[in-house]
């Protein structure tokens, strides 16, 4: 457990950031699930629209360091491939 005042403050800050980042990660997952759901329904138009909405969110979270940039690229690539396969 944190004993010094600085360590206690860092523990508080880390917990606050962890919760904040968790909500961002959850948001990214939700956008990805929306695209996946449209792909599973074989709806190309809806999947494309969901993908267009998800890409800026995924990129922003990679930029902030919430998810790794390679993970963001992998998600975008796989989703785009799945959407193209619908045509």
PDB file with one MODEL, atoms N, CA, C and O in Angstrom:
MODEL        1
ATOM      1  N   UNK A   1       0.843  -1.187   0.000  1.00  0.00           N
ATOM      2  CA  UNK A   1       0.000   0.000   0.000  1.00  0.00           C
ATOM      3  C   UNK A   1       0.881   1.240   0.000  1.00  0.00           C
ATOM      4  O   UNK A   1       1.997   1.221   0.519  1.00  0.00           O
ATOM      5  N   UNK A   2       0.380   2.301  -0.577  1.00  0.00           N
ATOM      6  CA  UNK A   2       1.130   3.549  -0.675  1.00  0.00           C
ATOM      7  C   UNK A   2       1.262   4.204   0.703  1.00  0.00           C
ATOM      8  O   UNK A   2       0.272   4.381   1.414  1.00  0.00           O
ATOM      9  N   UNK A   3       2.487   4.556   1.066  1.00  0.00           N
ATOM     10  CA  UNK A   3       2.728   5.132   2.384  1.00  0.00           C
ATOM     11  C   UNK A   3       3.000   6.630   2.348  1.00  0.00           C
ATOM     12  O   UNK A   3       2.545   7.364   3.225  1.00  0.00           O
ATOM     13  N   UNK A   4       3.738   7.088   1.340  1.00  0.00           N
ATOM     14  CA  UNK A   4       4.045   8.516   1.283  1.00  0.00           C
ATOM     15  C   UNK A   4       2.890   9.275   0.641  1.00  0.00           C
ATOM     16  O   UNK A   4       2.102   8.696  -0.107  1.00  0.00           O
ATOM     17  N   UNK A   5       2.790  10.550   0.928  1.00  0.00           N
ATOM     18  CA  UNK A   5       1.707  11.347   0.306  1.00  0.00           C
ATOM     19  C   UNK A   5       1.750  11.306  -1.218  1.00  0.00           C
ATOM     20  O   UNK A   5       0.708  11.249  -1.870  1.00  0.00           O
ATOM     21  N   UNK A   6       2.963  11.336  -1.787  1.00  0.00           N
ATOM     22  CA  UNK A   6       3.094  11.296  -3.249  1.00  0.00           C
ATOM     23  C   UNK A   6       2.578   9.967  -3.799  1.00  0.00           C
ATOM     24  O   UNK A   6       1.900   9.924  -4.826  1.00  0.00           O
ATOM     25  N   UNK A   7       2.916   8.883  -3.092  1.00  0.00           N
ATOM     26  CA  UNK A   7       2.487   7.567  -3.561  1.00  0.00           C
ATOM     27  C   UNK A   7       0.974   7.426  -3.452  1.00  0.00           C
ATOM     28  O   UNK A   7       0.348   6.802  -4.308  1.00  0.00           O
ATOM     29  N   UNK A   8       0.384   7.998  -2.411  1.00  0.00           N
ATOM     30  CA  UNK A   8      -1.074   7.948  -2.274  1.00  0.00           C
ATOM     31  C   UNK A   8      -1.738   8.724  -3.406  1.00  0.00           C
ATOM     32  O   UNK A   8      -2.740   8.283  -3.969  1.00  0.00           O
ATOM     33  N   UNK A   9      -1.167   9.888  -3.735  1.00  0.00           N
ATOM     34  CA  UNK A   9      -1.725  10.691  -4.823  1.00  0.00           C
ATOM     35  C   UNK A   9      -1.604   9.929  -6.153  1.00  0.00           C
ATOM     36  O   UNK A   9      -2.550   9.894  -6.941  1.00  0.00           O
ATOM     37  N   UNK A  10      -0.436   9.321  -6.394  1.00  0.00           N
ATOM     38  CA  UNK A  10      -0.259   8.577  -7.636  1.00  0.00           C
ATOM     39  C   UNK A  10      -1.255   7.424  -7.715  1.00  0.00           C
ATOM     40  O   UNK A  10      -1.780   7.133  -8.789  1.00  0.00           O
ATOM     41  N   UNK A  11      -1.515   6.773  -6.599  1.00  0.00           N
ATOM     42  CA  UNK A  11      -2.479   5.672  -6.583  1.00  0.00           C
ATOM     43  C   UNK A  11      -3.872   6.181  -6.934  1.00  0.00           C
ATOM     44  O   UNK A  11      -4.608   5.529  -7.674  1.00  0.00           O
ATOM     45  N   UNK A  12      -4.234   7.353  -6.399  1.00  0.00           N
ATOM     46  CA  UNK A  12      -5.540   7.947  -6.728  1.00  0.00           C
ATOM     47  C   UNK A  12      -5.607   8.294  -8.212  1.00  0.00           C
ATOM     48  O   UNK A  12      -6.602   8.009  -8.880  1.00  0.00           O
ATOM     49  N   UNK A  13      -4.547   8.907  -8.721  1.00  0.00           N
ATOM     50  CA  UNK A  13      -4.530   9.302 -10.129  1.00  0.00           C
ATOM     51  C   UNK A  13      -4.590   8.079 -11.047  1.00  0.00           C
ATOM     52  O   UNK A  13      -5.299   8.080 -12.053  1.00  0.00           O
ATOM     53  N   UNK A  14      -3.838   7.038 -10.688  1.00  0.00           N
ATOM     54  CA  UNK A  14      -3.823   5.829 -11.508  1.00  0.00           C
ATOM     55  C   UNK A  14      -5.204   5.181 -11.566  1.00  0.00           C
ATOM     56  O   UNK A  14      -5.636   4.719 -12.622  1.00  0.00           O
ATOM     57  N   UNK A  15      -5.886   5.150 -10.438  1.00  0.00           N
ATOM     58  CA  UNK A  15      -7.224   4.560 -10.402  1.00  0.00           C
ATOM     59  C   UNK A  15      -8.208   5.378 -11.254  1.00  0.00           C
ATOM     60  O   UNK A  15      -9.039   4.825 -11.973  1.00  0.00           O
ATOM     61  N   UNK A  16      -8.091   6.684 -11.153  1.00  0.00           N
ATOM     62  CA  UNK A  16      -8.960   7.572 -11.937  1.00  0.00           C
ATOM     63  C   UNK A  16      -8.713   7.369 -13.435  1.00  0.00           C
ATOM     64  O   UNK A  16      -9.660   7.280 -14.216  1.00  0.00           O
ATOM     65  N   UNK A  17      -7.442   7.296 -13.833  1.00  0.00           N
ATOM     66  CA  UNK A  17      -7.098   7.090 -15.242  1.00  0.00           C
ATOM     67  C   UNK A  17      -7.532   5.709 -15.722  1.00  0.00           C
ATOM     68  O   UNK A  17      -7.991   5.554 -16.854  1.00  0.00           O
ATOM     69  N   UNK A  18      -7.384   4.696 -14.846  1.00  0.00           N
ATOM     70  CA  UNK A  18      -7.776   3.345 -15.222  1.00  0.00           C
ATOM     71  C   UNK A  18      -9.265   3.295 -15.558  1.00  0.00           C
ATOM     72  O   UNK A  18      -9.664   2.684 -16.550  1.00  0.00           O
ATOM     73  N   UNK A  19     -10.082   3.943 -14.726  1.00  0.00           N
ATOM     74  CA  UNK A  19     -11.532   3.966 -14.993  1.00  0.00           C
ATOM     75  C   UNK A  19     -11.837   4.721 -16.277  1.00  0.00           C
ATOM     76  O   UNK A  19     -12.664   4.282 -17.076  1.00  0.00           O
ATOM     77  N   UNK A  20     -11.187   5.834 -16.474  1.00  0.00           N
ATOM     78  CA  UNK A  20     -11.396   6.663 -17.665  1.00  0.00           C
ATOM     79  C   UNK A  20     -11.032   5.875 -18.922  1.00  0.00           C
ATOM     80  O   UNK A  20     -11.793   5.850 -19.890  1.00  0.00           O
ATOM     81  N   UNK A  21      -9.859   5.232 -18.901  1.00  0.00           N
ATOM     82  CA  UNK A  21      -9.407   4.454 -20.053  1.00  0.00           C
ATOM     83  C   UNK A  21     -10.300   3.244 -20.300  1.00  0.00           C
ATOM     84  O   UNK A  21     -10.521   2.859 -21.449  1.00  0.00           O
ATOM     85  N   UNK A  22     -10.815   2.644 -19.227  1.00  0.00           N
ATOM     86  CA  UNK A  22     -11.698   1.484 -19.375  1.00  0.00           C
ATOM     87  C   UNK A  22     -12.961   1.883 -20.133  1.00  0.00           C
ATOM     88  O   UNK A  22     -13.464   1.113 -20.952  1.00  0.00           O
ATOM     89  N   UNK A  23     -13.469   3.074 -19.865  1.00  0.00           N
ATOM     90  CA  UNK A  23     -14.675   3.516 -20.575  1.00  0.00           C
ATOM     91  C   UNK A  23     -14.369   3.739 -22.055  1.00  0.00           C
ATOM     92  O   UNK A  23     -15.206   3.453 -22.911  1.00  0.00           O
ATOM     93  N   UNK A  24     -13.176   4.246 -22.360  1.00  0.00           N
ATOM     94  CA  UNK A  24     -12.786   4.427 -23.755  1.00  0.00           C
ATOM     95  C   UNK A  24     -12.646   3.083 -24.464  1.00  0.00           C
ATOM     96  O   UNK A  24     -13.102   2.928 -25.597  1.00  0.00           O
ATOM     97  N   UNK A  25     -12.018   2.114 -23.801  1.00  0.00           N
ATOM     98  CA  UNK A  25     -11.866   0.786 -24.404  1.00  0.00           C
ATOM     99  C   UNK A  25     -13.231   0.161 -24.660  1.00  0.00           C
ATOM    100  O   UNK A  25     -13.448  -0.481 -25.687  1.00  0.00           O
ATOM    101  N   UNK A  26     -14.136   0.352 -23.727  1.00  0.00           N
ATOM    102  CA  UNK A  26     -15.492  -0.178 -23.873  1.00  0.00           C
ATOM    103  C   UNK A  26     -16.178   0.459 -25.082  1.00  0.00           C
ATOM    104  O   UNK A  26     -16.874  -0.223 -25.835  1.00  0.00           O
ATOM    105  N   UNK A  27     -15.981   1.759 -25.264  1.00  0.00           N
ATOM    106  CA  UNK A  27     -16.589   2.459 -26.393  1.00  0.00           C
ATOM    107  C   UNK A  27     -16.070   1.889 -27.714  1.00  0.00           C
ATOM    108  O   UNK A  27     -16.844   1.671 -28.646  1.00  0.00           O
ATOM    109  N   UNK A  28     -14.766   1.649 -27.790  1.00  0.00           N
ATOM    110  CA  UNK A  28     -14.172   1.087 -29.009  1.00  0.00           C
ATOM    111  C   UNK A  28     -14.790  -0.279 -29.300  1.00  0.00           C
ATOM    112  O   UNK A  28     -15.162  -0.571 -30.436  1.00  0.00           O
ATOM    113  N   UNK A  29     -14.896  -1.112 -28.266  1.00  0.00           N
ATOM    114  CA  UNK A  29     -15.473  -2.447 -28.445  1.00  0.00           C
ATOM    115  C   UNK A  29     -16.917  -2.369 -28.933  1.00  0.00           C
ATOM    116  O   UNK A  29     -17.342  -3.172 -29.764  1.00  0.00           O
ATOM    117  N   UNK A  30     -17.665  -1.400 -28.415  1.00  0.00           N
ATOM    118  CA  UNK A  30     -19.063  -1.236 -28.821  1.00  0.00           C
ATOM    119  C   UNK A  30     -19.158  -0.889 -30.304  1.00  0.00           C
ATOM    120  O   UNK A  30     -19.982  -1.453 -31.023  1.00  0.00           O
ATOM    121  N   UNK A  31     -18.313   0.038 -30.765  1.00  0.00           N
ATOM    122  CA  UNK A  31     -18.323   0.406 -32.182  1.00  0.00           C
ATOM    123  C   UNK A  31     -17.959  -0.789 -33.059  1.00  0.00           C
ATOM    124  O   UNK A  31     -18.557  -0.995 -34.115  1.00  0.00           O
ATOM    125  N   UNK A  32     -16.974  -1.576 -32.618  1.00  0.00           N
ATOM    126  CA  UNK A  32     -16.560  -2.749 -33.385  1.00  0.00           C
ATOM    127  C   UNK A  32     -17.695  -3.773 -33.432  1.00  0.00           C
ATOM    128  O   UNK A  32     -17.927  -4.395 -34.469  1.00  0.00           O
ATOM    129  N   UNK A  33     -18.401  -3.949 -32.315  1.00  0.00           N
ATOM    130  CA  UNK A  33     -19.516  -4.895 -32.272  1.00  0.00           C
ATOM    131  C   UNK A  33     -20.641  -4.471 -33.207  1.00  0.00           C
ATOM    132  O   UNK A  33     -21.301  -5.318 -33.808  1.00  0.00           O
ATOM    133  N   UNK A  34     -20.864  -3.161 -33.333  1.00  0.00           N
ATOM    134  CA  UNK A  34     -21.905  -2.673 -34.247  1.00  0.00           C
ATOM    135  C   UNK A  34     -21.569  -3.045 -35.689  1.00  0.00           C
ATOM    136  O   UNK A  34     -22.446  -3.452 -36.450  1.00  0.00           O
ATOM    137  N   UNK A  35     -20.298  -2.903 -36.061  1.00  0.00           N
ATOM    138  CA  UNK A  35     -19.882  -3.267 -37.414  1.00  0.00           C
ATOM    139  C   UNK A  35     -20.037  -4.770 -37.612  1.00  0.00           C
ATOM    140  O   UNK A  35     -20.578  -5.218 -38.623  1.00  0.00           O
ATOM    141  N   UNK A  36     -19.559  -5.547 -36.640  1.00  0.00           N
ATOM    142  CA  UNK A  36     -19.666  -7.016 -36.710  1.00  0.00           C
ATOM    143  C   UNK A  36     -21.122  -7.467 -36.844  1.00  0.00           C
ATOM    144  O   UNK A  36     -21.425  -8.382 -37.610  1.00  0.00           O
ATOM    145  N   UNK A  37     -22.025  -6.817 -36.094  1.00  0.00           N
ATOM    146  CA  UNK A  37     -23.447  -7.178 -36.152  1.00  0.00           C
ATOM    147  C   UNK A  37     -24.011  -6.936 -37.552  1.00  0.00           C
ATOM    148  O   UNK A  37     -24.769  -7.757 -38.069  1.00  0.00           O
ATOM    149  N   UNK A  38     -23.642  -5.812 -38.162  1.00  0.00           N
ATOM    150  CA  UNK A  38     -24.111  -5.504 -39.509  1.00  0.00           C
ATOM    151  C   UNK A  38     -23.536  -6.501 -40.514  1.00  0.00           C
ATOM    152  O   UNK A  38     -24.219  -6.897 -41.458  1.00  0.00           O
ATOM    153  N   UNK A  39     -22.290  -6.904 -40.311  1.00  0.00           N
ATOM    154  CA  UNK A  39     -21.671  -7.890 -41.202  1.00  0.00           C
ATOM    155  C   UNK A  39     -22.384  -9.231 -41.067  1.00  0.00           C
ATOM    156  O   UNK A  39     -22.654  -9.898 -42.065  1.00  0.00           O
ATOM    157  N   UNK A  40     -22.689  -9.623 -39.832  1.00  0.00           N
ATOM    158  CA  UNK A  40     -23.381 -10.891 -39.592  1.00  0.00           C
ATOM    159  C   UNK A  40     -24.780 -10.902 -40.210  1.00  0.00           C
ATOM    160  O   UNK A  40     -25.282 -11.953 -40.608  1.00  0.00           O
ATOM    161  N   UNK A  41     -25.407  -9.717 -40.288  1.00  0.00           N
ATOM    162  CA  UNK A  41     -26.732  -9.605 -40.906  1.00  0.00           C
ATOM    163  C   UNK A  41     -26.651  -9.523 -42.426  1.00  0.00           C
ATOM    164  O   UNK A  41     -27.676  -9.430 -43.102  1.00  0.00           O
ATOM    165  N   UNK A  42     -25.431  -9.556 -42.962  1.00  0.00           N
ATOM    166  CA  UNK A  42     -25.195  -9.480 -44.415  1.00  0.00           C
ATOM    167  C   UNK A  42     -25.723  -8.166 -45.012  1.00  0.00           C
ATOM    168  O   UNK A  42     -26.159  -8.129 -46.163  1.00  0.00           O
ATOM    169  N   UNK A  43     -25.678  -7.103 -44.221  1.00  0.00           N
ATOM    170  CA  UNK A  43     -26.157  -5.789 -44.660  1.00  0.00           C
ATOM    171  C   UNK A  43     -24.951  -4.911 -44.992  1.00  0.00           C
ATOM    172  O   UNK A  43     -24.351  -4.303 -44.105  1.00  0.00           O
ATOM    173  N   UNK A  44     -24.604  -4.853 -46.278  1.00  0.00           N
ATOM    174  CA  UNK A  44     -23.406  -4.131 -46.708  1.00  0.00           C
ATOM    175  C   UNK A  44     -23.489  -2.638 -46.402  1.00  0.00           C
ATOM    176  O   UNK A  44     -22.521  -2.038 -45.935  1.00  0.00           O
ATOM    177  N   UNK A  45     -24.640  -2.052 -46.666  1.00  0.00           N
ATOM    178  CA  UNK A  45     -24.796  -0.606 -46.457  1.00  0.00           C
ATOM    179  C   UNK A  45     -24.644  -0.246 -44.976  1.00  0.00           C
ATOM    180  O   UNK A  45     -23.914   0.684 -44.633  1.00  0.00           O
ATOM    181  N   UNK A  46     -25.320  -0.969 -44.121  1.00  0.00           N
ATOM    182  CA  UNK A  46     -25.245  -0.695 -42.681  1.00  0.00           C
ATOM    183  C   UNK A  46     -23.839  -0.960 -42.152  1.00  0.00           C
ATOM    184  O   UNK A  46     -23.340  -0.222 -41.304  1.00  0.00           O
ATOM    185  N   UNK A  47     -23.207  -2.011 -42.654  1.00  0.00           N
ATOM    186  CA  UNK A  47     -21.843  -2.340 -42.217  1.00  0.00           C
ATOM    187  C   UNK A  47     -20.871  -1.239 -42.620  1.00  0.00           C
ATOM    188  O   UNK A  47     -19.989  -0.864 -41.847  1.00  0.00           O
ATOM    189  N   UNK A  48     -21.037  -0.725 -43.837  1.00  0.00           N
ATOM    190  CA  UNK A  48     -20.160   0.357 -44.303  1.00  0.00           C
ATOM    191  C   UNK A  48     -20.341   1.611 -43.465  1.00  0.00           C
ATOM    192  O   UNK A  48     -19.365   2.268 -43.103  1.00  0.00           O
ATOM    193  N   UNK A  49     -21.584   1.941 -43.158  1.00  0.00           N
ATOM    194  CA  UNK A  49     -21.853   3.130 -42.343  1.00  0.00           C
ATOM    195  C   UNK A  49     -21.295   2.961 -40.928  1.00  0.00           C
ATOM    196  O   UNK A  49     -20.711   3.890 -40.369  1.00  0.00           O
ATOM    197  N   UNK A  50     -21.476   1.783 -40.360  1.00  0.00           N
ATOM    198  CA  UNK A  50     -20.956   1.523 -39.017  1.00  0.00           C
ATOM    199  C   UNK A  50     -19.431   1.573 -39.026  1.00  0.00           C
ATOM    200  O   UNK A  50     -18.816   2.066 -38.079  1.00  0.00           O
ATOM    201  N   UNK A  51     -18.828   1.069 -40.086  1.00  0.00           N
ATOM    202  CA  UNK A  51     -17.370   1.084 -40.218  1.00  0.00           C
ATOM    203  C   UNK A  51     -16.859   2.515 -40.305  1.00  0.00           C
ATOM    204  O   UNK A  51     -15.870   2.870 -39.665  1.00  0.00           O
ATOM    205  N   UNK A  52     -17.542   3.334 -41.105  1.00  0.00           N
ATOM    206  CA  UNK A  52     -17.137   4.739 -41.240  1.00  0.00           C
ATOM    207  C   UNK A  52     -17.225   5.479 -39.913  1.00  0.00           C
ATOM    208  O   UNK A  52     -16.431   6.385 -39.657  1.00  0.00           O
ATOM    209  N   UNK A  53     -18.183   5.104 -39.064  1.00  0.00           N
ATOM    210  CA  UNK A  53     -18.316   5.720 -37.748  1.00  0.00           C
ATOM    211  C   UNK A  53     -17.249   5.193 -36.787  1.00  0.00           C
ATOM    212  O   UNK A  53     -16.794   5.919 -35.903  1.00  0.00           O
ATOM    213  N   UNK A  54     -16.854   3.940 -36.959  1.00  0.00           N
ATOM    214  CA  UNK A  54     -15.921   3.308 -36.027  1.00  0.00           C
ATOM    215  C   UNK A  54     -14.467   3.714 -36.263  1.00  0.00           C
ATOM    216  O   UNK A  54     -13.695   3.830 -35.311  1.00  0.00           O
ATOM    217  N   UNK A  55     -14.094   3.927 -37.506  1.00  0.00           N
ATOM    218  CA  UNK A  55     -12.689   4.198 -37.833  1.00  0.00           C
ATOM    219  C   UNK A  55     -12.122   5.410 -37.092  1.00  0.00           C
ATOM    220  O   UNK A  55     -11.036   5.300 -36.524  1.00  0.00           O
ATOM    221  N   UNK A  56     -12.802   6.560 -37.070  1.00  0.00           N
ATOM    222  CA  UNK A  56     -12.221   7.701 -36.342  1.00  0.00           C
ATOM    223  C   UNK A  56     -12.078   7.430 -34.843  1.00  0.00           C
ATOM    224  O   UNK A  56     -11.125   7.892 -34.217  1.00  0.00           O
ATOM    225  N   UNK A  57     -13.010   6.694 -34.278  1.00  0.00           N
ATOM    226  CA  UNK A  57     -12.950   6.367 -32.851  1.00  0.00           C
ATOM    227  C   UNK A  57     -11.756   5.462 -32.582  1.00  0.00           C
ATOM    228  O   UNK A  57     -10.999   5.689 -31.638  1.00  0.00           O
ATOM    229  N   UNK A  58     -11.589   4.435 -33.414  1.00  0.00           N
ATOM    230  CA  UNK A  58     -10.470   3.509 -33.250  1.00  0.00           C
ATOM    231  C   UNK A  58      -9.143   4.260 -33.385  1.00  0.00           C
ATOM    232  O   UNK A  58      -8.227   4.064 -32.586  1.00  0.00           O
ATOM    233  N   UNK A  59      -9.048   5.122 -34.403  1.00  0.00           N
ATOM    234  CA  UNK A  59      -7.818   5.892 -34.609  1.00  0.00           C
ATOM    235  C   UNK A  59      -7.518   6.811 -33.431  1.00  0.00           C
ATOM    236  O   UNK A  59      -6.371   6.927 -33.000  1.00  0.00           O
ATOM    237  N   UNK A  60      -8.548   7.455 -32.918  1.00  0.00           N
ATOM    238  CA  UNK A  60      -8.361   8.383 -31.803  1.00  0.00           C
ATOM    239  C   UNK A  60      -7.863   7.659 -30.553  1.00  0.00           C
ATOM    240  O   UNK A  60      -6.994   8.159 -29.839  1.00  0.00           O
ATOM    241  N   UNK A  61      -8.421   6.484 -30.299  1.00  0.00           N
ATOM    242  CA  UNK A  61      -8.001   5.730 -29.115  1.00  0.00           C
ATOM    243  C   UNK A  61      -6.572   5.202 -29.281  1.00  0.00           C
ATOM    244  O   UNK A  61      -5.834   5.101 -28.301  1.00  0.00           O
ATOM    245  N   UNK A  62      -6.179   4.868 -30.510  1.00  0.00           N
ATOM    246  CA  UNK A  62      -4.801   4.437 -30.756  1.00  0.00           C
ATOM    247  C   UNK A  62      -3.847   5.618 -30.554  1.00  0.00           C
ATOM    248  O   UNK A  62      -2.753   5.463 -30.011  1.00  0.00           O
ATOM    249  N   UNK A  63      -4.275   6.781 -30.992  1.00  0.00           N
ATOM    250  CA  UNK A  63      -3.456   7.989 -30.836  1.00  0.00           C
ATOM    251  C   UNK A  63      -3.246   8.326 -29.363  1.00  0.00           C
ATOM    252  O   UNK A  63      -2.162   8.750 -28.964  1.00  0.00           O
ATOM    253  N   UNK A  64      -4.294   8.134 -28.556  1.00  0.00           N
ATOM    254  CA  UNK A  64      -4.212   8.427 -27.127  1.00  0.00           C
ATOM    255  C   UNK A  64      -3.484   7.349 -26.345  1.00  0.00           C
ATOM    256  O   UNK A  64      -3.135   7.552 -25.182  1.00  0.00           O
ATOM    257  N   UNK A  65      -3.251   6.191 -26.982  1.00  0.00           N
ATOM    258  CA  UNK A  65      -2.565   5.112 -26.295  1.00  0.00           C
ATOM    259  C   UNK A  65      -3.495   4.194 -25.522  1.00  0.00           C
ATOM    260  O   UNK A  65      -3.038   3.365 -24.736  1.00  0.00           O
ATOM    261  N   UNK A  66      -4.801   4.336 -25.740  1.00  0.00           N
ATOM    262  CA  UNK A  66      -5.763   3.471 -25.055  1.00  0.00           C
ATOM    263  C   UNK A  66      -5.644   2.053 -25.606  1.00  0.00           C
ATOM    264  O   UNK A  66      -5.685   1.078 -24.855  1.00  0.00           O
ATOM    265  N   UNK A  67      -5.495   1.950 -26.936  1.00  0.00           N
ATOM    266  CA  UNK A  67      -5.196   0.665 -27.559  1.00  0.00           C
ATOM    267  C   UNK A  67      -3.935   0.868 -28.396  1.00  0.00           C
ATOM    268  O   UNK A  67      -3.619   1.990 -28.793  1.00  0.00           O
ATOM    269  N   UNK A  68      -3.226  -0.209 -28.658  1.00  0.00           N
ATOM    270  CA  UNK A  68      -1.987  -0.122 -29.431  1.00  0.00           C
ATOM    271  C   UNK A  68      -2.313   0.187 -30.889  1.00  0.00           C
ATOM    272  O   UNK A  68      -3.351  -0.229 -31.403  1.00  0.00           O
ATOM    273  N   UNK A  69      -1.417   0.920 -31.549  1.00  0.00           N
ATOM    274  CA  UNK A  69      -1.675   1.308 -32.939  1.00  0.00           C
ATOM    275  C   UNK A  69      -1.781   0.101 -33.866  1.00  0.00           C
ATOM    276  O   UNK A  69      -2.544   0.127 -34.832  1.00  0.00           O
ATOM    277  N   UNK A  70      -1.025  -0.950 -33.581  1.00  0.00           N
ATOM    278  CA  UNK A  70      -1.121  -2.154 -34.424  1.00  0.00           C
ATOM    279  C   UNK A  70      -2.451  -2.869 -34.216  1.00  0.00           C
ATOM    280  O   UNK A  70      -3.011  -3.433 -35.156  1.00  0.00           O
ATOM    281  N   UNK A  71      -2.949  -2.845 -32.996  1.00  0.00           N
ATOM    282  CA  UNK A  71      -4.254  -3.455 -32.725  1.00  0.00           C
ATOM    283  C   UNK A  71      -5.342  -2.683 -33.464  1.00  0.00           C
ATOM    284  O   UNK A  71      -6.264  -3.281 -34.017  1.00  0.00           O
ATOM    285  N   UNK A  72      -5.235  -1.358 -33.474  1.00  0.00           N
ATOM    286  CA  UNK A  72      -6.203  -0.528 -34.196  1.00  0.00           C
ATOM    287  C   UNK A  72      -6.163  -0.856 -35.688  1.00  0.00           C
ATOM    288  O   UNK A  72      -7.203  -1.012 -36.328  1.00  0.00           O
ATOM    289  N   UNK A  73      -4.958  -0.957 -36.228  1.00  0.00           N
ATOM    290  CA  UNK A  73      -4.805  -1.264 -37.653  1.00  0.00           C
ATOM    291  C   UNK A  73      -5.370  -2.647 -37.963  1.00  0.00           C
ATOM    292  O   UNK A  73      -6.008  -2.843 -38.997  1.00  0.00           O
ATOM    293  N   UNK A  74      -5.134  -3.604 -37.066  1.00  0.00           N
ATOM    294  CA  UNK A  74      -5.626  -4.968 -37.274  1.00  0.00           C
ATOM    295  C   UNK A  74      -7.150  -5.002 -37.293  1.00  0.00           C
ATOM    296  O   UNK A  74      -7.753  -5.650 -38.148  1.00  0.00           O
ATOM    297  N   UNK A  75      -7.772  -4.295 -36.337  1.00  0.00           N
ATOM    298  CA  UNK A  75      -9.241  -4.252 -36.301  1.00  0.00           C
ATOM    299  C   UNK A  75      -9.790  -3.627 -37.584  1.00  0.00           C
ATOM    300  O   UNK A  75     -10.704  -4.170 -38.203  1.00  0.00           O
ATOM    301  N   UNK A  76      -9.235  -2.497 -37.974  1.00  0.00           N
ATOM    302  CA  UNK A  76      -9.727  -1.813 -39.173  1.00  0.00           C
ATOM    303  C   UNK A  76      -9.570  -2.695 -40.408  1.00  0.00           C
ATOM    304  O   UNK A  76     -10.470  -2.769 -41.244  1.00  0.00           O
ATOM    305  N   UNK A  77      -8.434  -3.355 -40.515  1.00  0.00           N
ATOM    306  CA  UNK A  77      -8.174  -4.201 -41.667  1.00  0.00           C
ATOM    307  C   UNK A  77      -9.147  -5.370 -41.741  1.00  0.00           C
ATOM    308  O   UNK A  77      -9.709  -5.658 -42.797  1.00  0.00           O
ATOM    309  N   UNK A  78      -9.340  -6.036 -40.613  1.00  0.00           N
ATOM    310  CA  UNK A  78     -10.224  -7.211 -40.612  1.00  0.00           C
ATOM    311  C   UNK A  78     -11.678  -6.828 -40.854  1.00  0.00           C
ATOM    312  O   UNK A  78     -12.403  -7.529 -41.561  1.00  0.00           O
ATOM    313  N   UNK A  79     -12.099  -5.714 -40.265  1.00  0.00           N
ATOM    314  CA  UNK A  79     -13.474  -5.275 -40.495  1.00  0.00           C
ATOM    315  C   UNK A  79     -13.679  -4.897 -41.954  1.00  0.00           C
ATOM    316  O   UNK A  79     -14.689  -5.253 -42.561  1.00  0.00           O
ATOM    317  N   UNK A  80     -12.723  -4.180 -42.510  1.00  0.00           N
ATOM    318  CA  UNK A  80     -12.832  -3.748 -43.914  1.00  0.00           C
ATOM    319  C   UNK A  80     -12.847  -4.954 -44.849  1.00  0.00           C
ATOM    320  O   UNK A  80     -13.607  -4.985 -45.817  1.00  0.00           O
ATOM    321  N   UNK A  81     -12.011  -5.940 -44.558  1.00  0.00           N
ATOM    322  CA  UNK A  81     -11.992  -7.160 -45.382  1.00  0.00           C
ATOM    323  C   UNK A  81     -13.342  -7.868 -45.337  1.00  0.00           C
ATOM    324  O   UNK A  81     -13.844  -8.337 -46.359  1.00  0.00           O
ATOM    325  N   UNK A  82     -13.922  -7.939 -44.142  1.00  0.00           N
ATOM    326  CA  UNK A  82     -15.211  -8.608 -43.995  1.00  0.00           C
ATOM    327  C   UNK A  82     -16.312  -7.865 -44.739  1.00  0.00           C
ATOM    328  O   UNK A  82     -17.211  -8.484 -45.308  1.00  0.00           O
ATOM    329  N   UNK A  83     -16.239  -6.528 -44.733  1.00  0.00           N
ATOM    330  CA  UNK A  83     -17.246  -5.720 -45.433  1.00  0.00           C
ATOM    331  C   UNK A  83     -17.096  -5.920 -46.947  1.00  0.00           C
ATOM    332  O   UNK A  83     -18.092  -6.063 -47.657  1.00  0.00           O
ATOM    333  N   UNK A  84     -15.866  -5.930 -47.433  1.00  0.00           N
ATOM    334  CA  UNK A  84     -15.633  -6.134 -48.869  1.00  0.00           C
ATOM    335  C   UNK A  84     -16.099  -7.513 -49.322  1.00  0.00           C
ATOM    336  O   UNK A  84     -16.541  -7.684 -50.458  1.00  0.00           O
ATOM    337  N   UNK A  85     -15.998  -8.488 -48.433  1.00  0.00           N
ATOM    338  CA  UNK A  85     -16.417  -9.852 -48.769  1.00  0.00           C
ATOM    339  C   UNK A  85     -17.926  -9.948 -48.927  1.00  0.00           C
ATOM    340  O   UNK A  85     -18.416 -10.893 -49.544  1.00  0.00           O
ATOM    341  N   UNK A  86     -18.676  -8.990 -48.383  1.00  0.00           N
ATOM    342  CA  UNK A  86     -20.135  -9.000 -48.509  1.00  0.00           C
ATOM    343  C   UNK A  86     -20.607  -8.688 -49.919  1.00  0.00           C
ATOM    344  O   UNK A  86     -21.690  -9.115 -50.320  1.00  0.00           O
ATOM    345  N   UNK A  87     -19.803  -7.947 -50.674  1.00  0.00           N
ATOM    346  CA  UNK A  87     -20.255  -7.498 -51.996  1.00  0.00           C
ATOM    347  C   UNK A  87     -20.412  -8.629 -52.983  1.00  0.00           C
ATOM    348  O   UNK A  87     -20.786  -8.398 -54.132  1.00  0.00           O
TER     349      UNK A  87
ENDMDL
END
